Amino acid sequence: MKIDWDRRTCARRGHVTYAPDEPRLRDRLYAETALGGAWRCLRCGDFALGEPHGSGPADHAPLVPRGTVLRDLFVLRFLAIERAVRGVFIVLAAVAVWRFSNSQDAVRRLFDEYLDVFRPVFRHFHYDLDHSPVVDTVQKTFGYRHNTLVLVAVLLLAYALIELVEAVGLWYAKRWAEYLTVVATAAFLPLEIYELTEHISWLKIATLFLNVLAVLYILLAKRLFGLRGGHRAFEEERQSASLLEVEEAGGLSELSAAGHTPGPTGR
């Protein structure tokens, strides 16, 4: 099912109307109804009752995202939320590692005490708790030096900062954030693949799949690093979408086909 991003957004945020000073455009954007005057929405093209939200020259009309621009914005904000959630969890992990580094001996004694309590229980179910991979991993962490754990905590905080910066930039659809997301995510892909060779889990597979999909989508949809025409093609696509706000809503394409030349509306 095809999603009408324009009407979907208008249903959530309301219409955006504008009264241009140019008489020809103004007449085509305005309609009289039994309930009063109505102006055509610059996003979805439907007429909305009431006074326009703004007025002035056509080239001063608000830049209202439409069509694929809205779809891309929705995807970017989904990725922004995912990056923000991941960043928060990494911060919590960094805090946990830092606190563990300062009370390593106490945590080891507590772990050993609980291990002595649960060892007979697991032995009853014929499970050797002393050779459990989880227990073995935890015991290995007790052998790490304090400075090593502090370094791990700092690296985790740095990684979390990158994730949170990505989240803010993607939420506001900043192009630098798209480059940062692609570079940072692609840099960690070999590590994620290596982790899968060590131990396979559905969470790791899902994370890897989402990261690969995010990299490919942003690269192609946003035309990064010269792909699909690069930055120039991206700006032309974005500009043509914004120009449609007045030109398509006002039916100027029909005027151009009839031999009329509209005035400049570039921004």
Secondary structure, DSSP 4 states (H G I P E B T S, - for coil): ----HHHHHHHHH---B-EESSHHHHHHHEEEETTEEEEEBTTT--EEESS-S-EE-GGGS-----THHHHHHHHHHHHHHHHHHHHHHHHHHHHHHHHHHHSHHHHHHHHHHHHHHHHHHHHHTT--GGG-HHHHHHHHHTTS-HHHHHHHHHHHHHHHHHHHHHHHHHHTT-HHHHHHHHHHHHHHHHHHHHHHHH---HHHHHHHHHHHHHHHHHHHHTTGGGGGGHHHHHHHHHHHHHHHHHHTTTTHHHHHHTT--PPP---
